[in-house]
Amino acid sequence: MPSSTLPSTGVPHVDKVVHFFLYAVLGLLAARAVEAPTGRLRPLLLTLAAVAAFAALDEWHQTFVPGRSADVADWAADVIGASAGLLLLAARTPRHETIT
Protein backbone atom coordinates (compact mmCIF):
# COMPACT_ATOMS: atom_id res chain seq x y z
CA MET A 1 0.00 0.00 0.00
CA PRO A 2 1.28 3.48 -0.67
CA SER A 3 2.73 4.91 2.51
CA SER A 4 0.54 8.01 2.32
CA THR A 5 -2.58 5.88 2.84
CA LEU A 6 -1.28 4.02 5.88
CA PRO A 7 -2.25 5.25 9.33
CA SER A 8 0.59 6.50 11.48
CA THR A 9 1.41 4.43 14.57
CA GLY A 10 3.72 7.03 16.05
CA VAL A 11 6.41 4.36 16.42
CA PRO A 12 9.45 5.10 14.27
CA HIS A 13 10.45 2.32 11.87
CA VAL A 14 7.59 0.03 12.92
CA ASP A 15 7.48 -1.22 9.32
CA LYS A 16 10.93 -2.76 9.85
CA VAL A 17 9.59 -4.70 12.83
CA VAL A 18 6.71 -5.97 10.69
CA HIS A 19 9.15 -6.97 7.93
CA PHE A 20 11.28 -8.79 10.51
CA PHE A 21 8.42 -10.86 11.94
CA LEU A 22 6.79 -11.70 8.61
CA TYR A 23 10.08 -12.90 7.17
CA ALA A 24 10.92 -14.75 10.41
CA VAL A 25 7.77 -16.80 9.81
CA LEU A 26 8.70 -17.27 6.14
CA GLY A 27 12.25 -18.32 7.08
CA LEU A 28 10.95 -20.78 9.66
CA LEU A 29 8.47 -22.30 7.22
CA ALA A 30 11.03 -22.47 4.42
CA ALA A 31 13.54 -24.19 6.70
CA ARG A 32 10.81 -26.56 7.87
CA ALA A 33 10.01 -27.41 4.26
CA VAL A 34 13.67 -28.19 3.58
CA GLU A 35 14.03 -30.18 6.82
CA ALA A 36 17.79 -30.11 6.87
CA PRO A 37 19.34 -32.92 8.89
CA THR A 38 20.58 -31.84 12.29
CA GLY A 39 24.02 -30.31 12.08
CA ARG A 40 23.81 -29.62 8.33
CA LEU A 41 24.48 -25.97 7.60
CA ARG A 42 24.50 -25.96 3.79
CA PRO A 43 20.75 -26.59 3.27
CA LEU A 44 19.92 -23.81 5.74
CA LEU A 45 22.29 -21.36 4.04
CA LEU A 46 20.79 -22.18 0.64
CA THR A 47 17.31 -21.66 2.09
CA LEU A 48 18.38 -18.31 3.53
CA ALA A 49 19.83 -17.31 0.15
CA ALA A 50 16.55 -18.22 -1.55
CA VAL A 51 14.48 -16.21 0.95
CA ALA A 52 16.90 -13.25 0.65
CA ALA A 53 16.54 -13.37 -3.14
CA PHE A 54 12.76 -13.48 -2.78
CA ALA A 55 12.89 -10.46 -0.47
CA ALA A 56 15.08 -8.57 -2.96
CA LEU A 57 12.65 -9.35 -5.78
CA ASP A 58 9.77 -8.23 -3.57
CA GLU A 59 11.47 -4.90 -2.92
CA TRP A 60 12.35 -4.50 -6.62
CA HIS A 61 8.80 -5.18 -7.77
CA GLN A 62 7.59 -2.36 -5.51
CA THR A 63 9.36 0.12 -7.79
CA PHE A 64 6.66 -0.62 -10.38
CA VAL A 65 3.78 0.17 -7.99
CA PRO A 66 2.74 3.84 -7.86
CA GLY A 67 3.50 5.34 -4.45
CA ARG A 68 5.89 2.54 -3.47
CA SER A 69 9.66 2.29 -3.57
CA ALA A 70 12.36 -0.24 -2.85
CA ASP A 71 14.13 0.13 0.48
CA VAL A 72 17.41 -1.59 1.34
CA ALA A 73 16.56 -1.28 5.04
CA ASP A 74 13.33 -3.23 4.43
CA TRP A 75 15.34 -5.92 2.64
CA ALA A 76 17.82 -6.04 5.54
CA ALA A 77 14.95 -6.45 8.02
CA ASP A 78 13.58 -9.25 5.83
CA VAL A 79 16.90 -11.09 5.75
CA ILE A 80 17.51 -10.66 9.49
CA GLY A 81 13.99 -11.91 10.19
CA ALA A 82 14.44 -14.91 7.90
CA SER A 83 17.74 -15.68 9.63
CA ALA A 84 15.99 -15.61 13.00
CA GLY A 85 13.32 -18.00 11.74
CA LEU A 86 15.95 -20.36 10.35
CA LEU A 87 17.89 -20.24 13.60
CA LEU A 88 14.77 -20.97 15.62
CA LEU A 89 14.17 -24.12 13.63
CA ALA A 90 17.84 -25.12 13.62
CA ALA A 91 18.08 -24.69 17.41
CA ARG A 92 15.08 -26.82 18.22
CA THR A 93 15.57 -30.13 19.94
CA PRO A 94 15.04 -32.93 17.46
CA ARG A 95 12.03 -35.10 18.15
CA HIS A 96 12.43 -38.83 18.15
CA GLU A 97 9.31 -40.35 16.69
CA THR A 98 8.51 -43.98 17.02
CA ILE A 99 6.42 -45.97 14.63
CA THR A 100 3.87 -48.13 16.35
VENJO-V648431 format. One record per backbone hydrogen bond with DSSP energy under -1.0 kcal/mol. NH is the residue of the N-H (numbers start at 0). CO is the residue of the C=O. Records with the same first field share a line. If there is no record, write none. Layout:
BEGIN
NH=CO + CO
END
This chain:
BEGIN
4=1
13=10
15=12
17=13
18=14
19=15
20=16
21=17
22=18
23=19
24=20
25=21
26=22
27=23
28=24
29=25
30=26
31=27
32=28
33=29
34=30
39=36
44=40
45=41
46=42
47=43
48=44
49=45
50=46
51=47
52=48
53=49
54=50
55=51
56=52
57=53
58=54
59=55
60=56
62=59
63=60
64=61
67=64
74=70
75=71
76=72
77=73
78=74
79=75
80=76
81=77
82=78
83=79
84=80
85=81
86=82
87=83
88=84
89=85
90=86
END
